[in-house]
Amino acid sequence: MAEHALSRRGQSNLPAGDSFERLIKKYMQQNFTFKVSPLDLNARLLSYGDGPFGSRALRSALSSYFNDYFSPVQTVLPDQLLVAAGATAIIDLITVAVADEGDGILIGRPLYTSFAKDVSARAGAKMVPVSCEGKDPMSEEMVEQYEKELQNQEKAGTKIRGIILSRYVDLACLLKARRFVLAEPNFQSPHNPLGKCYSVNTLKAYMRFCQRHKIHLISDEVYAKSTYQTPSNTSALPFTSALAIPTTNLIDPNLVHILYGMSKDFSCNGLRCGVLLSQHNAPLLSSTKSIAVFPWPTSTTEYYWSVLLNDRPFLDAYFKENSRRLAAGYARLTSFLIDHGVQWIEGSNAGFFLWADFRGLLGDDIVVNTEEPEQVDALAVNERPGQVYRTSRRAKERDEWFFGKLLAAKVFIATGDAFFAEEHGWYRVTFSVPEKVLAVGLERLGRVLREVRGGERA
């Protein structure tokens, strides 16, 4: 068995404190009865429960959930889990355990905005974005970019300790890789899905990479049960958990960890509860438990989640309905984009959003003709037949202007800049909202598009 690859500070395991609520608990039991229909809120739920790293009941329910829905090679056990107040807290805990101050964590671009502070605010580690540079981020060849960035960072003196393999991918890179095309109005390509799940071969390639450098693979699987099908993505790959891949001859299992939570699949981001699953690295779990008192989840939240997880008839019906609604939202949004002549990366089958291309609305001077090489900006990062889109100061200014028009119309879609995208003009548009809300948002977005196309410029 290889070393557990903890940082120096991660090797210090401190004892967790004991709870001392017996008198209050007795008083509550004798004098009060709480009811939060349909769940009972008893005195124990107002106590410290089983400690700061997850109640026995929740960890038992979670282990059964992973075993039933994630197809693990080896049975998941409750003692392999740590629960904290959200996935953000889990990333913070594991970063403290595996990285010392100034060490780096590799994450592909664009990336979830909070990752930057998740790994740095308390842990003091460094988020290292990995650019695609024209490679398909869903393919095995993307590992070459991680290798390149790791070598660059270590030459500069930054020790890389792990990668976070996020299920949110750089959609613009798929276009640059020319394996996928933009969906034009009245055109669909069912073989070019975006937001799709990693193939087994790609996951194996990342495992080999991590094994080569003895760094941790943190698989962010928070969208595992938020997949759907539409007529444009019937050939999309299903979700495959890192748990479902045998690690023999690929990676030391000590280096593989799963991140999950309530926020996405259960639509409960206000009930802060995330989970770290590490099947083969007891020292890492022990290290994270030693500081888990800081992101201690509430006993009530743990109880509510355990009730949901144990109700399999409800879960099966809920996930089925969730998939149906996601597909309907995707169809409604793409229909709007077709009607308004907006391009997007077609074929998503996971998550709550798609990646839309508003570069053409940023101004004609953002586009130059590839037939005139002297006009091509040195900062060009993306190509389409006959055109090059520039990432320049002017593009940034126009992007900010367009975003301001959206806010003035009281419609919010997330700029690519917020996700560390490699160029301006891409927006993440979320469709997992109630139908009436989506209708109002699209009506406002339509007004902005008509106004912009009417000739107004910054």
C-alpha positions in Angstrom: 0.0 0.0 0.0 1.4 3.4 -1.0 1.7 6.4 1.3 -1.6 8.2 2.0 -0.1 11.4 0.5 -1.3 13.8 3.2 0.3 17.3 3.6 2.4 18.0 6.7 -0.5 19.7 8.5 -2.9 17.0 7.3 -0.9 14.4 9.3 -1.8 16.1 12.6 -5.0 14.4 13.9 -6.7 16.2 16.7 -9.4 14.6 18.9 -12.9 15.9 18.4 -14.8 17.4 21.3 -17.7 15.7 23.2 -21.2 17.0 23.4 -22.8 18.0 26.7 -26.5 18.6 26.1 -27.9 16.0 28.5 -29.7 18.4 30.9 -31.3 20.4 28.1 -32.2 17.3 26.3 -34.0 15.9 29.3 -35.8 19.2 29.9 -36.9 19.3 26.3 -38.2 15.8 26.4 -40.3 16.4 29.5 -41.7 19.8 28.5 -41.9 20.1 24.7 -43.1 18.2 21.7 -42.2 19.5 18.3 -43.8 18.6 15.0 -42.5 19.6 11.6 -44.9 17.7 9.4 -44.2 15.1 8.1 -41.0 14.9 10.1 -40.7 14.7 13.9 -38.3 17.3 15.4 -37.3 15.7 18.7 -34.9 16.9 21.3 -32.0 14.9 19.9 -32.2 16.9 16.7 -31.5 20.0 18.7 -28.4 18.4 20.1 -24.8 17.8 18.9 -26.0 14.5 17.6 -23.2 11.9 16.9 -20.5 14.5 16.4 -19.2 16.9 13.8 -18.6 14.5 10.9 -22.0 13.1 10.2 -24.6 11.1 12.2 -24.5 7.4 12.0 -28.0 7.4 10.5 -27.0 9.7 7.7 -23.8 7.9 6.9 -25.6 4.6 6.8 -28.2 6.0 4.5 -25.6 7.6 2.3 -23.6 4.4 2.0 -26.7 2.5 0.9 -27.5 5.3 -1.6 -24.0 5.1 -3.1 -24.2 1.4 -3.3 -27.6 1.5 -5.1 -27.1 4.4 -7.4 -23.4 4.7 -8.2 -22.5 1.1 -9.0 -19.3 1.0 -6.9 -16.8 -1.8 -7.5 -16.4 -2.2 -3.7 -19.2 -1.8 -1.2 -19.4 1.7 0.3 -19.3 1.6 4.1 -20.5 4.3 6.6 -17.1 4.7 8.1 -15.7 5.7 4.7 -17.8 8.9 4.7 -17.5 12.3 6.3 -20.4 14.8 6.3 -19.9 18.6 6.5 -21.9 21.7 6.0 -21.9 21.7 2.2 -19.6 20.6 -0.6 -17.6 23.8 -0.3 -16.7 22.8 3.3 -15.7 19.4 2.0 -13.3 20.9 -0.6 -11.8 23.1 2.2 -11.3 20.1 4.5 -9.7 17.9 1.9 -7.5 20.7 0.7 -6.2 21.2 4.2 -5.5 17.5 4.4 -3.6 17.0 1.1 -2.0 20.4 0.5 0.3 22.8 2.4 0.1 26.5 2.0 1.1 27.5 -1.5 0.6 24.1 -3.0 -1.6 23.8 -6.1 -4.8 22.0 -7.1 -5.5 21.6 -10.8 -9.0 22.4 -12.2 -10.1 22.6 -15.8 -11.5 25.8 -17.3 -14.1 27.3 -17.2 -14.7 26.3 -13.6 -17.2 26.7 -10.8 -16.6 30.2 -9.4 -16.3 29.1 -5.8 -13.5 26.7 -6.4 -11.0 29.6 -6.2 -11.8 30.4 -2.6 -12.7 26.9 -1.6 -9.1 25.8 -1.9 -7.4 29.1 -0.9 -9.4 31.1 1.7 -8.5 28.9 4.7 -6.3 26.2 3.3 -4.0 28.7 1.6 -3.6 26.5 -1.4 -3.5 27.7 -5.0 -6.2 27.0 -7.6 -4.5 26.3 -10.9 -6.8 26.6 -13.9 -6.0 24.3 -16.8 -6.8 25.7 -20.3 -8.0 23.4 -23.1 -6.2 25.2 -25.9 -8.4 23.6 -28.6 -8.6 20.1 -27.1 -11.9 18.4 -26.3 -12.2 18.6 -22.5 -14.2 15.3 -22.5 -11.4 13.4 -24.2 -8.4 11.5 -23.1 -6.1 14.0 -24.8 -7.2 16.7 -22.4 -4.9 14.9 -19.9 -2.0 16.3 -21.9 -3.1 19.8 -20.8 -3.0 18.8 -17.2 0.4 17.3 -17.7 1.6 20.5 -19.3 0.2 22.7 -16.5 1.6 20.5 -13.8 5.1 20.7 -15.3 4.9 24.4 -15.7 3.7 24.9 -12.1 6.4 22.7 -10.6 9.1 24.4 -12.6 7.8 27.6 -11.1 8.0 26.2 -7.6 4.4 25.2 -7.0 3.9 21.6 -5.8 0.7 20.1 -7.3 -1.2 18.0 -4.8 -4.3 17.0 -6.7 -7.0 17.7 -9.3 -10.7 18.4 -8.9 -12.4 16.7 -11.8 -15.5 18.8 -12.2 -18.6 17.6 -14.1 -18.8 21.2 -15.5 -16.7 21.3 -18.6 -15.3 24.0 -20.9 -17.9 24.0 -23.6 -16.2 26.5 -25.8 -13.2 24.1 -26.0 -15.4 21.5 -27.6 -16.1 23.9 -30.4 -12.4 24.7 -30.9 -11.6 21.0 -31.0 -13.9 20.8 -34.1 -15.4 17.6 -32.8 -18.6 19.4 -32.0 -20.4 22.3 -33.8 -22.6 25.1 -32.8 -26.3 24.6 -33.1 -27.5 27.0 -35.8 -31.2 28.0 -35.9 -33.2 25.2 -37.5 -30.3 22.9 -37.3 -29.7 20.1 -34.8 -26.9 17.6 -34.5 -27.7 14.7 -32.1 -24.1 13.5 -32.1 -22.5 16.6 -30.5 -23.6 16.6 -26.9 -22.3 19.2 -24.4 -22.4 19.0 -20.7 -22.2 15.3 -21.2 -20.6 12.8 -18.8 -17.0 11.6 -19.0 -16.4 8.3 -20.7 -14.9 5.5 -18.8 -11.7 5.7 -20.9 -11.3 9.4 -20.0 -11.8 8.7 -16.3 -9.1 6.0 -16.5 -6.7 8.4 -18.3 -7.1 10.9 -15.4 -6.5 8.1 -12.9 -3.3 7.1 -14.7 -2.2 10.8 -14.7 -2.7 11.1 -10.9 -1.0 7.8 -10.3 2.0 8.9 -12.3 2.5 12.0 -10.2 1.1 10.6 -6.9 -1.5 13.3 -6.6 -5.1 13.1 -5.5 -8.1 12.7 -7.8 -11.2 14.4 -6.3 -14.2 13.5 -8.4 -16.9 16.1 -8.1 -20.1 14.1 -8.7 -22.8 16.6 -7.4 -24.8 16.3 -10.7 -24.8 12.5 -10.7 -28.6 12.2 -10.7 -29.4 15.3 -12.7 -29.2 13.8 -16.1 -31.8 13.8 -18.8 -32.5 13.0 -22.5 -33.9 15.1 -25.3 -34.2 14.3 -29.0 -30.8 15.9 -29.6 -28.8 13.8 -27.0 -30.1 10.3 -27.3 -26.6 9.0 -27.9 -25.1 10.8 -24.9 -23.0 8.8 -22.5 -24.6 7.9 -19.1 -23.1 9.1 -15.9 -20.2 6.9 -14.6 -18.9 7.4 -11.1 -15.2 7.1 -10.3 -16.5 4.5 -7.8 -17.5 2.2 -10.6 -14.0 1.9 -12.1 -11.7 -0.8 -10.9 -8.5 0.9 -9.8 -6.2 -2.1 -10.3 -3.2 -1.1 -12.6 -4.6 2.4 -12.8 -4.2 4.3 -9.5 -3.5 3.7 -5.9 -7.1 3.7 -4.4 -5.8 5.9 -1.6 -5.7 8.8 -4.1 -9.4 8.6 -5.2 -12.1 10.6 -3.4 -15.7 11.4 -4.2 -17.4 14.7 -3.6 -21.2 14.8 -3.3 -23.9 16.9 -1.6 -27.6 18.0 -1.3 -27.4 21.2 -3.4 -27.7 19.9 -6.9 -29.5 16.5 -7.2 -31.7 17.3 -4.2 -32.2 21.0 -5.0 -31.5 21.8 -1.3 -28.6 24.2 -1.5 -29.9 26.1 1.5 -29.7 22.9 3.7 -25.9 22.9 3.9 -24.8 19.2 3.7 -22.0 17.7 1.7 -20.2 14.4 1.9 -16.6 13.2 1.3 -16.3 9.5 0.3 -12.8 8.0 0.5 -12.9 4.2 0.5 -9.2 3.5 1.1 -7.6 6.4 2.8 -8.4 6.2 6.6 -5.6 8.7 7.5 -7.2 11.3 5.2 -10.6 10.9 6.8 -9.1 11.0 10.2 -7.3 14.2 9.3 -10.4 15.9 8.0 -12.4 14.7 11.0 -10.0 16.5 13.3 -11.1 19.9 12.0 -14.7 19.0 11.0 -15.9 20.9 14.0 -15.8 24.1 12.0 -18.2 23.1 9.2 -20.4 20.9 11.5 -23.7 20.2 9.8 -26.9 20.6 11.8 -28.6 17.6 13.3 -31.9 18.6 11.7 -30.4 18.8 8.2 -28.7 15.4 8.6 -32.0 13.9 9.8 -34.0 15.3 6.9 -31.5 14.1 4.3 -31.4 10.6 5.9 -35.2 10.4 5.7 -35.1 11.3 2.0 -32.3 8.9 1.2 -34.1 6.0 2.9 -37.4 6.6 1.0 -36.5 4.7 -2.2 -40.0 4.9 -3.8 -39.9 8.6 -3.4 -36.3 8.9 -4.7 -37.1 6.9 -7.8 -40.1 9.0 -8.6 -38.3 12.2 -7.7 -35.3 11.5 -10.0 -37.6 10.5 -12.8 -39.6 13.7 -12.5 -36.4 15.8 -12.1 -35.0 14.4 -15.4 -38.3 15.1 -17.1 -38.4 18.7 -16.0 -34.7 19.3 -16.9 -35.4 18.0 -20.4 -38.5 20.2 -20.7 -36.5 23.3 -19.5 -33.7 22.5 -22.0 -36.2 22.2 -24.8 -37.9 25.4 -23.9 -34.7 27.4 -23.8 -33.2 25.9 -27.0 -36.5 26.7 -28.8 -36.1 30.3 -27.7 -32.5 30.5 -28.8 -33.5 29.1 -32.3 -36.3 31.7 -32.6 -33.8 34.5 -31.7 -30.9 33.3 -33.8 -28.6 32.6 -30.9 -26.1 29.8 -31.1 -25.3 27.4 -28.4 -23.3 24.2 -27.8 -25.9 21.5 -28.5 -26.7 18.3 -26.8 -26.4 18.7 -23.0 -27.5 15.8 -21.0 -26.5 16.7 -17.4 -26.8 19.7 -15.2 -29.1 22.7 -15.1 -27.8 24.9 -17.9 -26.3 25.3 -21.4 -23.5 27.4 -22.8 -24.8 30.1 -25.2 -22.7 32.1 -27.7 -23.5 35.9 -27.6 -20.1 36.9 -29.1 -21.8 38.1 -32.3 -23.8 40.7 -30.2 -20.6 42.3 -28.8 -20.0 44.4 -31.9 -18.8 43.9 -35.4 -15.3 44.9 -34.7 -14.9 41.8 -32.4 -15.0 39.7 -35.6 -12.2 39.6 -38.2 -11.9 37.6 -41.4 -9.4 34.8 -41.5 -8.8 35.5 -45.2 -6.9 38.7 -44.1 -4.2 37.3 -41.7 -3.0 40.8 -40.8 -6.3 41.5 -39.1 -6.2 38.4 -36.8 -5.6 39.5 -33.2 -2.7 37.8 -31.5 -5.1 36.9 -28.7 -7.4 34.9 -30.9 -8.6 31.9 -29.0 -11.5 30.4 -31.0 -12.2 29.7 -34.6 -15.2 29.1 -36.9 -15.1 28.8 -40.6 -14.1 32.2 -42.0 -13.9 33.9 -38.7 -11.8 34.4 -35.6 -13.2 35.7 -32.4 -10.8 37.8 -30.3 -10.3 38.0 -26.6 -9.2 41.6 -26.3 -9.7 44.6 -24.1 -12.5 45.8 -26.5 -14.2 42.4 -26.2 -14.1 42.6 -22.5 -15.6 46.1 -22.5 -18.4 45.0 -24.9 -19.1 41.9 -22.8 -19.5 44.1 -19.7 -21.8 46.5 -21.6 -24.0 43.6 -22.7 -24.1 42.2 -19.2 -25.2 45.6 -18.0 -28.0 45.6 -20.5 -29.2 42.3 -19.1 -29.1 43.5 -15.5 -31.0 46.7 -16.4 -33.7 44.5 -17.9 -33.7 42.4 -14.7 -32.6 39.2 -16.2 -29.5 37.4 -15.0 -27.5 34.9 -16.9 -23.9 34.1 -15.8 -21.0 35.5 -17.8 -18.3 33.2 -19.0 -15.9 35.5 -17.2 -17.4 34.4 -13.9 -16.4 30.8 -14.7 -12.8 31.6 -15.8 -13.7 31.1 -19.5 -11.0 31.5 -22.0 -12.9 34.2 -24.0 -15.6 36.8 -23.7 -19.1 36.5 -25.1 -20.1 33.1 -23.7 -22.8 32.9 -21.1 -24.1 30.1 -18.9 -27.9 30.1 -19.1 -29.8 28.2 -16.4 -33.2 26.6 -17.3 -33.9 24.6 -14.1 -36.4 27.2 -12.8 -40.2 27.1 -12.6 -41.9 27.4 -16.0 -43.4 30.8 -15.2 -40.1 32.2 -14.1 -38.3 30.8 -17.2 -41.0 32.4 -19.4 -40.5 35.8 -17.8 -36.8 35.6 -18.0 -36.8 34.6 -21.6 -39.2 37.4 -22.4 -36.8 39.9 -20.8 -33.8 38.4 -22.6 -35.7 38.6 -25.9 -36.3 42.3 -25.3 -32.5 42.9 -24.7 -31.6 40.9 -27.9 -34.0 43.0 -30.0 -32.7 46.2 -28.5 -29.1 45.3 -29.1 -29.7 44.2 -32.6 -31.6 47.4 -33.2 -28.2 49.2 -33.4 -27.5 50.4 -29.8 -23.8 50.0 -28.9 -21.6 51.0 -26.0 
